[in-house]
Amino acid sequence: MTKTLTYCSAIADLLMAASPLHAGSCAHSIARVQAQVDAVIENRAGSNSPEPESLSALRGYQPTPYSLAETEGSHGRAYEFALDSLGRARAADHVGDTASCLKELANARAVLR
């Protein structure tokens, strides 16, 4: 019983110590730009004339930034590009590639202008 408790305690200590490592140097910037992109997409989607509910809405699926962007036509493609850039920024941040992360964040911000 003591060995099991010791192993569980050691595993818990390792998991708690490892969690801050996942937040790279771009994490706060990514979160800030993600919030900006989400707000622009939601505002744009809310400003259009009402459309009939989609099959997904009728089935109770919650909208995502991507699904909202898809409904926006040519603007939607730009928003999808921004969301893809944010995904690439997260991947670059995860591996510690700050330069690529910052480049992708700049691409996402460019869509907002």
Stockholm file with secondary structure:
# STOCKHOLM 1.0

chainA/1-113         MTKTLTYCSAIADLLMAASPLHAGSCAHSIARVQAQVDAVIENRAGSNSPEPESLSALRGYQPTPYSLAETEGSHGRAYEFALDSLGRARAADHVGDTASCLKELANARAVLR
#=GR chainA/1-113 SS CHHHHHHHHHHHHHHHHHGGGGSCTTHHHHHHHHHHHHHHHHHHHHHSCCCCCCHHHHTTCCCCHHHHHHTTHHHHHHHHHHHHHHHHHHHHHHTTCHHHHHHHHHHHHHHHC
#=GC SS_cons         CHHHHHHHHHHHHHHHHHGGGGSCTTHHHHHHHHHHHHHHHHHHHHHSCCCCCCHHHHTTCCCCHHHHHHTTHHHHHHHHHHHHHHHHHHHHHHTTCHHHHHHHHHHHHHHHC
//
